[in-house]
Amino acid sequence: MKIDEKNITKNESITVDFLFNKTKERFKLKLLNSQVGFDREIKDPNLHRPGLPLAGFLELFSYNRVQIFGNTEIRYLTNLDVGERALALEKIFRYEIPCLIVTTDNVPADEMRELADKYRIPIFGTPYSTTKIFYLLSDFLDDQFAPRLSVHGSLVDVYGVGMLFVGKSGIGKSEVALDLVERGHRLVADDVVILTKKGAGILMGAGTDLVKHFMELRGIGIIDIRSMFGVRAIRFQKRLEVVIELEIWNDKSEYTRTGLDDVSTSIMDVDIPYIKLPIIPGKNITVISEIIALNYLLRHYGYDAAKVLQQRLTDRIQKNNDEMNRSVTYFEHDFE
């Protein structure tokens, strides 16, 4: 199975206004100069500390990134006299810098705020350390610039395993997801799942802001999982770990019998374990989905039932033991 990747999208830029409004509570940001330059665009998810540019080396100045002023930069500027400080700052403020963030509750000098107003560069302050703000802000910007893919399916957290159910329209993806929620598992998204690539090999799934945890059931209509089952029945995001394709039983299709062969599907260049699950009358897809999740956890922690049984068969064949017809060698008394 190959998921259609024609709908992959990626932000080319975000505005300083978006950055500030989305992170001011989380990162405790506050504006330290006039409200200028909020329409400036951030086009690079990386951050930059302008230590060398402040000292006059501008050849490799990454001015298009968010600039972080930590204790080192502020201490260096404090040790300069007013004229030298203004000259050092003006050399870098002439570039199209998106914004500055001053960490550890450091207070920028008056010259710094005045020049920032002159060149329309917003200055934000935070009580967090430089190391912490680097971590938090880098993670936020990575999310904003990460590739995203819209997939038709249902994403459910089953025993902590993110399982994406896909298949033809009307196959029963929402019904399986609803049954899993009824059994105590958690719905992440139904119908439209947004997958975001995090790092080299992680896909995070979430719903859309509009639909969230609403679900469409054919013959019934729209239901709200959160209102009906409570907050315990939902998640806002979950890592995708298994893709399950539901299909009507087809005699011509091949289905895994032993589980010895690892089958995966590639989504945005990330390999995800893939299972094709045939549907026939009387087959309990919900229980089987739980078994898939538990088996995934066992394999994740180093136990593979298929390989264990294969090894037992290999060992028995090597021993050339003729007594292979019974699972026990001695029957104790049974008085039932």
FIFIDREN-185562 format. One record per atom (N, C-alpha, C, O): x, y, z. Coordinates in steps of 0.2 Angstrom, whole numbers, padded with zeros to 4 digits, always signed. Atoms other than C-alpha are relative to their C-alpha. Example, Ala and Ser with C-alpha at 12.3 -4.5 7.8 and 13.67 -1.06 7.14 Angstrom:
BEGIN
+0004-0006+0000/+0062-0022+0039/+0004+0006+0000/+0009+0005+0003/-0004-0006-0001/+0068-0005+0036/-0004+0005+0003/-0001+0011+0004/
***
This chain:
BEGIN
+0004-0006+0000/+0000+0000+0000/+0004+0006+0000/+0009+0006+0003/-0004-0006+0000/+0006+0017-0004/-0005+0006+0001/-0010+0007-0003/+0004-0006-0002/-0002+0033+0004/+0001+0005-0005/+0007+0007-0006/-0001-0006+0004/-0005+0047-0008/+0003+0006+0003/+0000+0008+0008/-0003-0005-0003/+0007+0060-0005/+0000+0007-0004/+0004+0011-0003/+0001-0006+0004/+0001+0073-0017/-0002+0007+0004/+0000+0012+0002/+0003-0006-0004/-0006+0084-0003/+0005+0002+0006/+0003+0005+0010/-0005-0002-0004/+0011+0087+0006/+0000+0007+0000/+0001+0010-0005/-0001-0007+0000/+0012+0105+0012/+0005+0002+0005/+0007-0002+0009/-0005-0002-0005/+0025+0115+0021/+0000+0008+0000/+0000+0011-0005/+0000-0008+0000/+0026+0133+0027/+0007+0002-0002/+0012+0000+0000/-0006-0003+0003/+0039+0143+0018/+0002+0006+0005/+0008+0008+0005/-0002-0005-0005/+0038+0157+0032/-0006+0001+0005/-0011-0001+0004/+0005-0002-0005/+0029+0163+0047/+0001+0007+0002/+0007+0009+0002/-0002-0007-0002/+0027+0181+0054/+0002+0000+0007/+0001-0004+0011/-0002-0001-0007/+0034+0188+0070/-0006+0000+0004/-0006-0002+0010/+0007-0001-0004/+0016+0192+0075/-0002-0007+0002/-0005-0008+0007/+0002+0007-0001/+0012+0173+0073/+0004-0003+0006/+0001-0006+0010/-0004+0003-0005/+0027+0168+0083/-0001+0003+0007/-0002-0001+0012/+0001-0003-0006/+0024+0180+0097/-0007-0002+0003/-0007-0004+0009/+0007+0001-0003/+0005+0177+0099/-0001-0008+0002/-0005-0010+0006/+0001+0007-0002/+0007+0158+0099/+0005-0003+0005/+0004-0008+0008/-0005+0002-0005/+0022+0157+0111/+0001+0004+0006/+0004+0003+0011/-0001-0005-0006/+0020+0172+0123/-0002-0003+0007/+0001-0001+0012/+0002+0003-0006/+0011+0162+0136/+0005-0006+0002/+0007-0007+0007/-0004+0006-0001/+0021+0146+0134/+0007+0001+0002/+0010-0002+0006/-0007-0002-0001/+0038+0154+0133/+0001+0006+0004/+0007+0009+0005/+0000-0006-0004/+0034+0169+0144/+0003+0006-0003/+0007+0009+0000/-0003-0006+0003/+0038+0182+0131/-0003+0006+0001/-0010+0006+0002/+0003-0006-0001/+0035+0200+0133/+0004+0005-0004/+0010+0004-0005/-0003-0005+0005/+0038+0215+0121/+0004+0005+0004/+0002+0008+0009/-0004-0005-0004/+0053+0226+0127/+0001+0007-0004/+0004+0011-0001/-0001-0007+0003/+0052+0240+0114/-0007+0001-0003/-0012-0002-0002/+0006-0002+0003/+0039+0248+0103/-0003-0006-0004/+0001-0010-0006/+0003+0005+0004/+0027+0237+0093/+0001+0001-0007/-0003+0004-0011/-0002-0001+0007/+0036+0237+0077/+0002-0006-0003/+0005-0011+0000/-0003+0006+0003/+0041+0224+0064/-0004-0006+0001/-0001-0011-0001/+0004+0006-0001/+0027+0212+0068/-0002-0004-0006/-0003-0010-0006/+0002+0003+0006/+0024+0209+0050/+0006-0003-0004/+0006-0006-0009/-0006+0003+0003/+0042+0203+0047/-0001-0008+0000/-0004-0011+0004/+0000+0007+0001/+0044+0185+0041/+0006-0003+0002/+0012-0001+0001/-0005+0005-0002/+0054+0171+0048/+0000-0006-0005/-0005-0009-0006/-0001+0005+0006/+0060+0159+0034/+0005-0005+0002/+0005-0010-0002/-0005+0005-0002/+0073+0149+0044/-0002-0002+0007/-0003+0002+0011/+0002+0003-0007/+0068+0137+0058/+0006+0000+0005/+0005-0001+0011/-0006+0001-0004/+0086+0138+0065/+0000+0007+0004/-0002+0012+0002/-0001-0006-0004/+0091+0151+0079/+0007+0002-0001/+0012-0002-0003/-0007-0003+0000/+0107+0162+0080/+0001+0004+0006/-0003+0008+0008/-0002-0005-0005/+0117+0170+0093/+0006+0004-0003/+0011+0001-0005/-0005-0004+0004/+0126+0185+0086/+0006+0002+0004/+0008+0008+0004/-0006-0002-0003/+0142+0185+0096/+0005+0003-0004/+0007+0008-0003/-0005-0003+0005/+0154+0187+0082/-0002+0006-0004/+0002+0011-0005/+0003-0006+0004/+0143+0199+0072/+0001+0006+0005/+0002+0012+0003/-0001-0005-0005/+0143+0210+0088/+0007+0003+0001/+0008+0009+0002/-0007-0002+0000/+0162+0210+0088/+0002+0002-0006/+0008+0004-0007/-0002-0003+0007/+0162+0215+0070/+0001-0004-0006/+0002-0002-0011/-0001+0005+0006/+0164+0199+0060/-0007-0001-0003/-0011-0005+0000/+0006+0000+0003/+0149+0200+0049/-0001-0005-0007/-0006-0005-0010/+0000+0003+0007/+0154+0189+0034/-0005-0006+0000/-0007-0008-0005/+0005+0006+0000/+0144+0173+0040/-0006+0002+0005/-0008-0003+0008/+0006-0002-0004/+0130+0183+0049/-0006-0003-0002/-0008-0001-0008/+0007+0003+0001/+0114+0173+0049/-0005+0004+0002/-0009+0003+0007/+0005-0005-0002/+0103+0188+0050/-0007-0002-0001/-0011+0001+0002/+0007+0002+0001/+0088+0180+0043/-0003-0005+0005/-0009-0007+0004/+0002+0005-0006/+0086+0169+0059/-0002+0004+0006/+0000+0010+0006/+0002-0003-0006/+0078+0174+0075/+0007+0000+0004/+0010-0005+0005/-0007-0001-0004/+0093+0181+0086/-0002+0000+0007/-0006+0002+0010/+0001+0001-0008/+0095+0176+0104/+0006+0003+0003/+0012+0002+0002/-0005-0003-0004/+0104+0187+0116/+0000-0003+0007/-0005-0001+0011/-0001+0003-0007/+0110+0178+0131/+0004+0004+0004/+0006+0010+0003/-0004-0003-0005/+0121+0182+0146/+0006+0003-0004/+0009+0008-0002/-0007-0001+0003/+0137+0182+0135/-0001+0007-0004/+0003+0011-0004/+0001-0006+0004/+0130+0195+0122/-0002+0006+0004/+0001+0011+0003/+0002-0006-0004/+0122+0206+0135/+0006+0003+0004/+0007+0009+0005/-0006-0002-0004/+0138+0206+0146/+0005+0003-0005/+0008+0008-0002/-0005-0003+0004/+0149+0210+0131/-0003+0007-0002/+0002+0012-0002/+0002-0007+0002/+0138+0225+0126/+0000+0005+0006/+0001+0011+0006/-0001-0004-0006/+0138+0231+0144/+0007+0003+0002/+0008+0008+0004/-0007-0002-0001/+0157+0232+0145/+0002+0005-0006/+0008+0007-0005/-0002-0006+0004/+0157+0244+0130/-0003+0006+0002/-0008+0007+0006/+0003-0006-0002/+0154+0262+0132/-0006+0002-0005/-0007-0002-0010/+0007-0001+0003/+0138+0270+0125/+0002+0001-0008/-0002-0002-0012/-0001-0001+0007/+0146+0275+0108/+0002-0007-0004/-0001-0008-0009/-0002+0006+0003/+0154+0258+0105/-0006-0005-0001/-0007-0009-0005/+0006+0004+0000/+0138+0249+0110/-0004+0002-0006/-0007-0003-0009/+0004-0002+0005/+0128+0259+0098/+0002-0002-0007/-0002-0004-0011/-0003+0002+0006/+0140+0256+0084/+0000-0007-0002/-0002-0009-0007/+0000+0008+0001/+0141+0237+0087/-0007-0002-0002/-0008-0006-0006/+0007+0002+0001/+0122+0236+0087/-0003+0002-0007/-0006-0001-0010/+0002-0003+0007/+0119+0247+0072/+0002-0004-0006/-0001-0004-0011/-0003+0004+0005/+0130+0236+0062/-0004-0006-0002/-0005-0008-0008/+0004+0006+0001/+0119+0221+0064/-0007+0002-0001/-0011-0002-0005/+0007-0002+0001/+0102+0230+0065/-0001+0003-0007/-0007+0003-0009/+0001-0002+0007/+0105+0236+0047/-0003-0005-0004/-0006-0004-0010/+0002+0006+0004/+0101+0219+0041/-0007-0002+0002/-0010+0001+0007/+0008+0002+0000/+0083+0212+0039/+0000-0006+0006/-0002-0011+0004/+0001+0005-0005/+0083+0203+0056/-0008+0000+0002/-0011+0005+0003/+0007+0000-0001/+0066+0196+0060/-0002+0002+0007/-0007+0006+0008/+0002-0003-0007/+0066+0199+0079/+0006-0003+0005/+0010-0007+0003/-0005+0002-0005/+0077+0197+0095/-0003-0002+0006/-0009+0000+0007/+0003+0003-0006/+0074+0187+0110/+0006+0001+0006/+0011-0002+0005/-0005+0000-0005/+0084+0192+0126/-0002-0004+0006/-0008-0004+0008/+0001+0005-0005/+0085+0178+0139/+0002+0002+0007/+0005+0007+0008/-0002+0000-0007/+0087+0176+0158/-0002+0007+0003/+0001+0009+0007/+0002-0006-0002/+0077+0192+0161/+0005+0006+0000/+0005+0011+0004/-0005-0006+0001/+0092+0203+0155/-0004+0006-0003/-0009+0005-0006/+0003-0006+0002/+0087+0221+0152/+0004+0003-0005/+0010+0005-0004/-0004-0003+0006/+0093+0228+0135/+0001+0008+0002/-0003+0011+0005/-0001-0007-0001/+0101+0245+0135/-0004+0005-0003/-0008+0002-0008/+0004-0005+0004/+0092+0261+0130/+0002+0000-0007/-0003+0001-0011/-0002-0001+0007/+0102+0262+0114/-0002-0006-0004/-0004-0005-0010/+0003+0006+0003/+0097+0244+0110/-0007+0001-0002/-0009-0001-0008/+0007-0001+0001/+0079+0248+0111/-0002+0006-0005/-0006+0005-0009/+0001-0006+0005/+0080+0265+0102/+0002-0002-0007/-0001-0001-0012/-0002+0002+0007/+0090+0257+0087/-0005-0005-0002/-0006-0006-0008/+0004+0005+0002/+0078+0242+0087/-0007+0004-0003/-0010+0002-0008/+0006-0004+0003/+0063+0255+0085/+0002+0003-0007/-0002+0003-0011/-0002-0003+0006/+0073+0264+0072/+0000-0005-0006/-0003-0003-0012/-0001+0005+0006/+0076+0248+0061/-0006-0005+0000/-0006-0010-0003/+0006+0004-0001/+0059+0241+0066/+0001-0008+0001/-0001-0012-0002/-0001+0007-0003/+0065+0225+0075/-0003-0001+0006/-0001+0003+0011/+0003+0002-0007/+0055+0218+0089/+0005-0003+0004/+0009-0007+0002/-0004+0003-0005/+0064+0214+0105/-0005-0003+0005/-0009+0000+0008/+0004+0003-0005/+0056+0201+0116/+0005-0002+0006/+0010-0004+0005/-0003+0002-0006/+0061+0196+0134/-0003-0006+0003/-0009-0007+0002/+0002+0006-0003/+0060+0180+0143/+0004-0002+0006/+0010-0001+0006/-0004+0002-0006/+0065+0173+0160/+0003-0006-0001/+0008-0008+0004/-0003+0006+0001/+0070+0157+0153/+0008+0001-0002/+0010+0006-0005/-0007+0000+0002/+0089+0153+0151/+0001-0001-0008/-0004-0003-0011/-0002+0001+0007/+0097+0153+0134/-0001-0007-0003/-0004-0008-0008/+0001+0007+0002/+0098+0134+0133/-0007-0002+0000/-0009-0006-0005/+0007+0002+0000/+0080+0132+0138/-0004+0003-0006/-0008+0000-0009/+0004-0004+0006/+0073+0145+0125/+0002-0003-0006/-0002-0003-0011/-0002+0003+0006/+0084+0137+0112/-0004-0007-0001/-0006-0008-0007/+0004+0006+0001/+0076+0120+0115/-0007+0001-0002/-0010-0002-0006/+0007-0001+0001/+0058+0126+0116/-0001+0004-0006/-0006+0001-0010/+0001-0003+0006/+0059+0138+0102/+0002-0004-0006/-0001-0003-0012/-0002+0005+0006/+0068+0126+0090/-0005-0005-0001/-0007-0006-0007/+0005+0005+0001/+0055+0113+0093/-0006+0003-0003/-0009+0000-0007/+0006-0004+0003/+0041+0126+0090/+0001+0001-0008/-0003+0000-0012/-0001-0002+0007/+0049+0132+0074/+0001-0006-0005/-0001-0006-0011/+0000+0006+0004/+0053+0114+0068/-0007-0002-0002/-0008-0005-0007/+0007+0001+0001/+0034+0111+0070/-0003+0004-0006/-0006+0001-0010/+0003-0005+0004/+0030+0126+0060/+0002-0001-0008/-0002+0000-0012/-0003+0001+0007/+0041+0122+0045/+0001-0007-0002/+0003-0009-0007/+0000+0007+0002/+0039+0103+0045/-0005-0001-0005/-0010+0002-0006/+0005+0002+0005/+0031+0095+0030/-0006-0004+0003/-0006-0007+0008/+0006+0002-0002/+0013+0090+0033/-0004-0004-0005/-0004-0002-0011/+0004+0004+0004/+0001+0077+0025/-0007-0001+0002/-0007-0003+0008/+0007+0001-0002/-0018+0076+0025/-0001-0007-0002/-0001-0009-0008/+0001+0007+0001/-0023+0057+0026/-0008-0001+0002/-0010+0001+0007/+0007+0002-0001/-0041+0050+0025/+0000-0006+0004/+0002-0012+0002/+0000+0006-0004/-0043+0038+0040/-0002+0002+0007/-0004+0007+0008/+0002-0001-0007/-0045+0036+0059/+0007-0001+0004/+0009-0007+0003/-0006+0001-0004/-0030+0038+0071/-0003-0001+0007/-0006+0003+0010/+0002+0001-0007/-0033+0030+0088/+0007-0002+0004/+0011-0006+0002/-0005+0002-0005/-0021+0028+0103/-0003-0007+0004/-0007-0007+0008/+0002+0007-0003/-0023+0009+0108/+0006-0003+0004/+0011-0004+0001/-0005+0002-0005/-0013+0004+0123/+0007+0004-0001/+0012+0002+0000/-0006-0004+0001/-0001+0019+0119/+0003-0001-0007/+0008+0002-0008/-0003+0000+0007/+0002+0014+0101/-0005+0003-0005/-0011+0003-0005/+0004-0004+0004/-0004+0026+0088/-0001-0004-0007/+0003-0006-0010/+0002+0004+0005/-0014+0016+0075/-0004+0004-0005/-0009+0007-0003/+0004-0003+0005/-0020+0023+0059/-0004-0005-0005/-0001-0009-0008/+0005+0005+0004/-0035+0014+0051/-0001+0004-0007/-0004+0009-0007/+0001-0003+0006/-0036+0017+0032/-0004-0005-0004/-0004-0011-0002/+0004+0005+0004/-0046+0009+0018/-0005+0004-0004/-0006+0010-0003/+0005-0003+0005/-0060+0013+0005/-0005+0003+0005/-0007+0001+0010/+0006-0004-0003/-0074+0025+0010/-0006-0005+0002/-0008-0009-0003/+0006+0004-0002/-0088+0016+0020/+0003-0007+0002/-0002-0011+0004/-0003+0007-0002/-0076+0001+0025/-0002-0001+0007/-0002-0007+0009/+0001+0001-0007/-0079+0004+0043/+0005+0003+0005/+0006+0001+0010/-0006-0002-0004/-0064+0014+0049/-0003+0004+0007/+0000+0003+0012/+0003-0004-0005/-0075+0026+0060/-0003-0005+0005/-0003-0004+0011/+0004+0005-0005/-0085+0011+0068/+0005-0003+0004/+0004-0005+0010/-0005+0004-0004/-0069+0002+0073/+0003+0005+0005/+0004+0003+0011/-0003-0005-0004/-0062+0018+0080/-0005+0001+0006/-0003+0002+0012/+0005-0001-0005/-0078+0021+0090/-0001-0006+0005/-0001-0005+0011/+0000+0006-0004/-0078+0003+0096/+0006+0000+0005/+0006-0002+0011/-0006+0000-0004/-0060+0005+0102/-0001+0006+0006/+0001+0005+0012/+0001-0005-0005/-0065+0021+0111/-0005-0002+0006/-0004-0001+0012/+0005+0003-0005/-0080+0012+0120/+0004-0005+0004/+0002-0006+0010/-0004+0005-0004/-0067-0001+0126/+0006+0004+0004/+0010+0000+0007/-0004-0004-0004/-0057+0013+0134/+0007+0003-0003/+0011+0006+0000/-0006-0003+0003/-0044+0018+0121/-0002+0008-0002/-0008+0010-0001/+0001-0007+0001/-0042+0036+0114/+0000+0002-0007/+0005+0000-0011/+0000-0003+0007/-0047+0045+0098/+0004+0006-0001/+0004+0010+0003/-0005-0005+0002/-0034+0056+0090/-0004+0005-0005/-0005+0011-0004/+0003-0004+0006/-0043+0061+0074/-0004-0005-0004/-0002-0011-0005/+0004+0004+0004/-0057+0054+0063/-0001+0003-0007/-0002+0010-0007/+0001-0002+0007/-0059+0056+0044/+0006+0004-0003/+0008+0001-0008/-0006-0004+0003/-0045+0069+0041/+0005+0000+0006/+0004+0002+0011/-0005+0001-0005/-0029+0065+0050/+0006+0004-0003/+0008+0003-0009/-0006-0004+0002/-0014+0078+0048/+0006-0003+0003/+0007-0003+0009/-0007+0003-0002/+0003+0069+0049/+0005+0005-0001/+0006+0008-0007/-0006-0004+0000/+0018+0080+0053/+0006-0003+0001/+0007-0007+0006/-0006+0004+0000/+0035+0074+0050/+0005+0004+0005/+0007+0010+0004/-0004-0003-0005/+0046+0077+0066/+0007-0003+0000/+0007-0009+0001/-0007+0003+0000/+0065+0074+0064/+0000-0004-0006/-0003-0004-0011/-0001+0005+0006/+0071+0060+0053/-0005-0005-0001/-0006-0008-0006/+0004+0006+0001/+0059+0046+0057/-0006+0000+0005/-0008-0005+0007/+0006+0000-0004/+0044+0052+0067/-0005+0004-0003/-0004+0009-0006/+0006-0003+0003/+0027+0056+0061/-0005+0001+0006/-0007-0004+0009/+0005-0002-0005/+0015+0065+0073/-0007+0001-0003/-0007+0005-0008/+0007-0001+0002/-0004+0064+0070/-0004+0004+0004/-0004+0004+0010/+0004-0004-0003/-0017+0076+0074/-0006+0001-0004/-0006+0000-0010/+0006-0001+0004/-0035+0081+0069/+0001+0008-0002/+0006+0011-0001/+0001-0007+0002/-0040+0098+0061/-0003+0004+0005/-0006+0001+0010/+0003-0005-0005/-0044+0113+0071/-0008+0000+0000/-0011+0001+0005/+0008+0000+0001/-0062+0113+0064/-0003-0006+0003/-0008-0006+0007/+0003+0006-0002/-0066+0095+0066/+0001-0003+0007/-0003-0005+0010/-0002+0002-0006/-0056+0090+0081/-0003-0007+0001/-0001-0012-0002/+0002+0007-0002/-0065+0075+0089/-0007-0002-0001/-0010-0006+0002/+0007+0002+0002/-0081+0075+0080/+0001-0006-0005/+0006-0007-0008/+0000+0006+0004/-0085+0059+0071/-0007-0001-0004/-0012+0000-0001/+0006+0002+0005/-0097+0054+0056/-0001-0007+0000/+0003-0011-0002/+0002+0007+0000/-0106+0038+0058/-0006+0000-0005/-0011+0003-0005/+0005+0000+0006/-0116+0033+0042/-0007-0003+0003/-0007-0008+0007/+0007+0002-0002/-0135+0031+0046/-0001+0004+0007/-0007+0004+0009/+0001-0003-0007/-0133+0041+0063/+0001+0008-0001/-0003+0012+0001/-0002-0007+0001/-0124+0057+0058/+0006+0002+0004/+0011-0002+0005/-0006-0003-0004/-0111+0068+0068/-0001-0001+0007/-0006+0001+0010/-0001+0000-0007/-0106+0064+0086/+0006+0003+0002/+0011+0004-0001/-0006-0003-0003/-0094+0072+0098/+0002-0004+0005/-0001-0005+0010/-0003+0005-0004/-0083+0060+0106/+0002+0003+0007/+0001-0001+0012/-0002-0003-0006/-0077+0072+0119/-0006+0001+0005/-0006-0001+0011/+0006-0002-0004/-0094+0077+0125/-0004-0007+0002/-0007-0007+0007/+0004+0006-0001/-0101+0059+0124/+0004-0005+0005/+0001-0007+0010/-0004+0005-0004/-0086+0049+0132/+0004+0004+0005/+0007+0000+0010/-0004-0004-0005/-0077+0063+0142/+0007+0001-0003/+0009-0002-0008/-0007-0001+0002/-0059+0069+0141/+0005-0006+0000/+0010-0006-0004/-0004+0006+0000/-0052+0052+0144/+0000-0003-0006/+0005-0008-0008/+0000+0004+0006/-0057+0046+0127/+0003+0004-0006/+0003+0001-0011/-0003-0004+0005/-0047+0059+0117/+0007+0001+0001/+0009+0001+0007/-0006-0003+0000/-0030+0064+0113/+0001+0005-0006/-0003+0005-0011/-0001-0006+0005/-0024+0080+0103/+0005-0002-0005/+0005+0000-0010/-0005+0002+0004/-0009+0072+0096/+0003-0007+0002/+0002-0009+0008/-0003+0006-0001/+0000+0055+0094/+0004-0002-0005/+0003-0001-0011/-0005+0003+0005/+0015+0047+0086/-0003-0006-0004/-0007-0010-0001/+0002+0005+0004/+0010+0036+0071/+0005-0006+0001/+0011-0005-0001/-0005+0005-0001/+0017+0019+0074/-0002-0006-0004/+0002-0011-0006/+0002+0006+0004/+0006+0006+0064/-0005+0003-0005/-0010+0007-0003/+0005-0001+0005/-0004+0008+0048/-0004-0007-0001/-0001-0012-0003/+0004+0006+0001/-0019-0004+0047/-0005+0001-0006/-0009+0006-0006/+0005+0000+0006/-0028-0006+0030/-0005-0005+0000/-0004-0011+0000/+0006+0005+0000/-0045-0013+0031/-0003-0001-0007/-0003+0004-0011/+0003+0002+0006/-0052-0022+0016/-0004-0006+0000/-0003-0010+0004/+0005+0006+0001/-0066-0034+0011/+0004-0006-0002/+0009-0005-0006/-0004+0006+0001/-0059-0052+0011/+0000-0001-0008/-0005-0001-0011/-0001+0001+0007/-0052-0055-0006/+0005-0007-0001/+0010-0007+0001/-0004+0006+0001/-0046-0073-0011/+0006+0001-0004/+0011-0003-0003/-0006-0001+0004/-0034-0066-0023/+0006+0004+0004/+0012+0004+0002/-0005-0004-0004/-0025-0055-0010/+0004-0005+0005/+0002-0010+0007/-0004+0003-0005/-0011-0061+0001/+0000+0003+0006/+0001+0009+0007/+0000-0003-0006/-0012-0059+0019/+0006-0004+0005/+0007-0010+0004/-0006+0003-0004/+0002-0062+0032/-0003-0006+0005/-0008-0005+0008/+0003+0006-0004/+0000-0079+0041/+0005-0001+0006/+0003-0003+0011/-0005+0001-0006/+0016-0080+0052/+0003+0006+0003/+0004+0006+0009/-0003-0006-0003/+0022-0062+0054/+0007+0000+0000/+0010+0004+0004/-0008+0000+0000/+0040-0067+0051/+0003+0006-0005/+0008+0008-0004/-0002-0005+0005/+0041-0054+0036/-0003+0007+0003/-0009+0008+0003/+0002-0007-0002/+0041-0036+0042/-0002+0004-0006/+0002+0005-0011/+0003-0004+0006/+0030-0026+0030/-0001+0007+0002/-0003+0008+0008/+0001-0007-0002/+0030-0007+0030/-0002+0004-0006/-0001+0002-0011/+0002-0005+0005/+0024+0008+0021/+0004+0006+0001/+0005+0008+0007/-0004-0007+0000/+0033+0024+0017/-0004+0006+0000/-0008+0007-0005/+0004-0006+0000/+0025+0040+0022/+0005+0006+0001/+0008+0006+0007/-0004-0006-0001/+0035+0056+0019/+0007-0003+0002/+0011+0000+0006/-0007+0003-0001/+0051+0044+0018/+0001-0003+0007/+0007-0004+0009/+0000+0003-0006/+0047+0037+0035/-0003-0007+0000/-0009-0007-0002/+0003+0007+0000/+0044+0018+0036/-0004-0002+0006/-0001-0001+0012/+0005+0002-0005/+0029+0013+0046/-0002-0007-0001/-0004-0009-0006/+0003+0007+0001/+0024-0005+0050/-0007+0000-0003/-0011+0004-0001/+0007+0001+0004/+0009-0010+0039/-0003-0007+0000/+0001-0012+0000/+0004+0006+0000/-0004-0023+0041/-0006+0001-0004/-0010+0006-0004/+0007+0000+0004/-0018-0027+0028/-0004-0005+0004/-0003-0011+0005/+0005+0003-0004/-0033-0033+0038/-0006-0002-0003/-0010+0003-0005/+0006+0002+0004/-0046-0043+0029/-0006+0000+0005/-0006-0002+0010/+0006+0000-0004/-0064-0041+0035/-0005-0005-0003/-0007-0005-0009/+0006+0005+0001/-0077-0055+0035/-0005+0000+0005/-0003+0002+0011/+0005+0000-0005/-0093-0057+0044/+0002-0004+0006/+0004-0010+0006/-0001+0004-0006/-0091-0062+0062/+0007+0002+0003/+0009+0000+0008/-0007-0001-0002/-0073-0056+0063/+0000+0007+0004/-0002+0012+0002/+0000-0005-0005/-0070-0045+0078/+0007+0005-0001/+0012+0003+0001/-0005-0004+0002/-0059-0031+0071/+0003+0004+0006/+0009+0005+0006/-0002-0004-0005/-0058-0021+0087/+0005-0004+0005/+0010-0002+0007/-0004+0004-0004/-0051-0036+0097/+0007-0001-0003/+0012-0001+0000/-0007+0002+0004/-0038-0040+0083/+0004+0007+0000/+0010+0006+0000/-0004-0006+0000/-0033-0021+0083/+0004+0000+0007/+0009+0003+0007/-0004+0000-0007/-0029-0023+0102/+0005-0005+0000/+0011-0003+0003/-0006+0005+0001/-0019-0038+0098/+0006+0002-0004/+0011+0001-0002/-0006-0003+0004/-0009-0029+0085/+0004+0005+0004/+0010+0005+0004/-0004-0005-0004/-0005-0015+0097/+0004-0004+0006/+0010-0002+0007/-0004+0003-0005/+0000-0027+0111/+0006-0004-0003/+0011-0004+0000/-0005+0004+0003/+0010-0038+0099/+0006+0005-0002/+0012+0004-0002/-0005-0006+0001/+0019-0021+0093/+0004+0001+0006/+0010+0002+0005/-0003-0002-0006/+0023-0017+0111/+0005-0006+0002/+0011-0005+0004/-0004+0006-0002/+0030-0035+0114/+0007+0000-0005/+0012-0001-0003/-0006-0001+0005/+0041-0033+0098/+0005+0006+0001/+0011+0005+0000/-0004-0006-0002/+0046-0016+0103/+0005-0001+0006/+0011+0002+0006/-0004+0002-0006/+0053-0023+0119/+0004-0006-0001/+0007-0009+0004/-0005+0005+0001/+0062-0037+0111/-0003-0007+0000/+0001-0012-0001/+0003+0007+0000/+0049-0052+0111/-0004+0000-0007/-0009+0003-0008/+0003+0001+0006/+0044-0058+0094/-0003-0007+0000/+0001-0012-0001/+0002+0007+0000/+0032-0073+0095/+0001-0004-0006/+0002-0010-0005/-0002+0004+0006/+0034-0078+0077/+0007-0003+0000/+0008-0009-0002/-0007+0002+0000/+0052-0079+0079/+0002-0005+0005/+0006-0009+0004/-0001+0005-0005/+0052-0088+0095/-0003-0007-0002/+0000-0012-0001/+0003+0006+0002/+0040-0101+0088/+0005-0003-0006/+0006-0009-0006/-0005+0003+0005/+0052-0103+0073/+0006-0003+0003/+0008-0008+0000/-0006+0002-0003/+0067-0105+0084/-0002-0007+0003/+0002-0011+0003/+0001+0007-0003/+0058-0119+0093/-0001-0005-0005/+0002-0011-0004/+0001+0005+0006/+0053-0128+0077/+0007-0002-0002/+0009-0008-0003/-0006+0001+0003/+0071-0126+0071/+0004-0005+0005/+0008-0009+0003/-0003+0004-0005/+0078-0133+0088/-0003-0007+0000/+0001-0012+0001/+0003+0007+0000/+0066-0148+0088/+0002-0004-0006/+0004-0010-0005/-0003+0004+0006/+0071-0153+0070/+0007-0002+0001/+0009-0007-0001/-0007+0002-0001/+0089-0152+0074/+0001-0006+0005/+0006-0009+0004/+0000+0005-0005/+0086-0163+0089/-0002-0007-0003/-0001-0012+0000/+0003+0006+0004/+0077-0175+0077/-0004-0005+0005/-0003-0011+0006/+0004+0003-0005/+0065-0179+0091/-0007-0003-0003/-0010+0001-0006/+0006+0003+0003/+0051-0192+0086/-0006+0002+0004/-0012+0002+0002/+0006-0001-0004/+0039-0187+0101/-0002+0007-0001/-0001+0011+0004/+0002-0007+0001/+0032-0172+0093/-0007+0001+0000/-0010+0006-0002/+0007+0000+0001/+0014-0176+0094/-0004+0003+0006/-0010+0003+0006/+0003-0002-0006/+0011-0170+0112/+0003+0006+0003/+0009+0007+0002/-0004-0006-0002/+0014-0153+0120/+0002-0001+0008/+0006+0003+0010/-0002+0002-0006/+0016-0162+0137/+0003-0007+0000/+0001-0011-0004/-0003+0007+0000/+0026-0178+0142/-0003-0004+0006/-0002-0010+0006/+0003+0003-0006/+0016-0182+0158/-0007+0003+0002/-0007+0009+0003/+0007-0003-0002/-0003-0180+0162/-0001-0001+0007/-0001-0007+0009/+0002+0001-0007/-0006-0177+0180/-0007-0002+0001/-0011-0001-0004/+0007+0002-0001/-0022-0183+0188/-0005+0006-0001/-0003+0011+0002/+0005-0005+0001/-0037-0173+0183/-0007-0002+0002/-0010-0007-0001/+0006+0003-0003/-0052-0175+0194/-0006+0004-0002/-0012+0003+0002/+0006-0004+0002/-0064-0162+0186/-0005-0004-0004/-0010-0002-0006/
***
